[in-house]
């Protein structure tokens, strides 16, 4: 079992920045990748960015060049730096961890990100 605790969401104006953090604890032995998903009202949850143990990253096309995912393996923490935020980035952001086969080992409680003037 893996426990994920997110922080860093909030309200920001268009063009602003936020940094999300997710601290993982528990049995991390099988964890291969850590990532961020988001879910806007009335929409499906979607992958925003992920990073593997080898620091290979993957981004949703619409956030490339604006968002940066990073991890501190010693602290089992993953970060999402979000710059040039747009109203369409408004969603609840969830942290997720998966093994090499892509099996999910847990979700965080979610943190709200609202981009509005």
KOLNUBA-51332 format. One line per 5 residues: number of its first residue (from 1); for each residue x, z, y of C-alpha. Coordinates in steps of 0.05 Angstrom, whole numbers. Layout:
# residues N
NUM = X:Z:Y ~ ... .
***
This chain:
# residues 117
1 = 0:0:0 ~ 25:-19:69 ~ 0:13:133 ~ 3:-28:198 ~ -6:1:267 .
6 = -12:-47:326 ~ -3:-34:400 ~ 5:-71:465 ~ -60:-107:477 ~ -98:-105:543 .
11 = -127:-143:601 ~ -82:-194:637 ~ -93:-249:687 ~ -81:-322:668 ~ -7:-337:670 .
16 = 11:-265:654 ~ 48:-235:595 ~ 37:-183:542 ~ 79:-157:484 ~ 46:-136:420 .
21 = 81:-90:370 ~ 64:-75:297 ~ 98:-20:259 ~ 94:-23:183 ~ 102:35:135 .
26 = 94:46:61 ~ 117:3:3 ~ 152:-55:37 ~ 192:-77:-24 ~ 152:-140:-37 .
31 = 140:-159:35 ~ 167:-228:53 ~ 134:-245:118 ~ 101:-210:176 ~ 54:-245:222 .
36 = 1:-243:276 ~ -69:-271:269 ~ -125:-272:320 ~ -200:-276:319 ~ -243:-295:378 .
41 = -318:-281:379 ~ -355:-330:335 ~ -292:-360:307 ~ -251:-353:244 ~ -188:-313:241 .
46 = -127:-358:251 ~ -53:-352:244 ~ -16:-347:310 ~ 55:-336:287 ~ 95:-310:228 .
51 = 166:-293:212 ~ 200:-286:144 ~ 255:-241:120 ~ 303:-297:134 ~ 278:-301:206 .
56 = 244:-368:194 ~ 186:-373:243 ~ 120:-411:244 ~ 74:-420:304 ~ 5:-446:317 .
61 = 13:-510:357 ~ -24:-484:418 ~ 23:-425:428 ~ 89:-460:417 ~ 134:-451:477 .
66 = 92:-393:503 ~ 94:-341:447 ~ 155:-313:411 ~ 153:-273:346 ~ 210:-228:327 .
71 = 223:-171:279 ~ 265:-109:274 ~ 276:-103:199 ~ 309:-34:204 ~ 245:-8:236 .
76 = 196:-52:197 ~ 167:-74:263 ~ 144:-142:286 ~ 133:-163:358 ~ 95:-218:392 .
81 = 117:-235:463 ~ 62:-274:496 ~ 77:-310:561 ~ 36:-359:604 ~ -27:-330:575 .
86 = -91:-371:579 ~ -164:-351:575 ~ -168:-385:507 ~ -117:-335:481 ~ -170:-281:487 .
91 = -182:-250:419 ~ -170:-191:375 ~ -100:-196:348 ~ -84:-171:279 ~ -18:-156:245 .
96 = -10:-179:173 ~ 43:-175:119 ~ 49:-220:57 ~ 93:-228:-3 ~ 131:-292:-20 .
101 = 70:-321:-55 ~ 28:-311:7 ~ -12:-253:-19 ~ -35:-207:36 ~ -13:-135:31 .
106 = -53:-108:89 ~ -81:-116:159 ~ -75:-75:221 ~ -135:-48:258 ~ -130:-101:311 .
111 = -114:-99:385 ~ -156:-133:439 ~ -123:-184:485 ~ -165:-208:543 ~ -141:-261:591 .
116 = -185:-264:652 ~ -182:-269:727 .
***
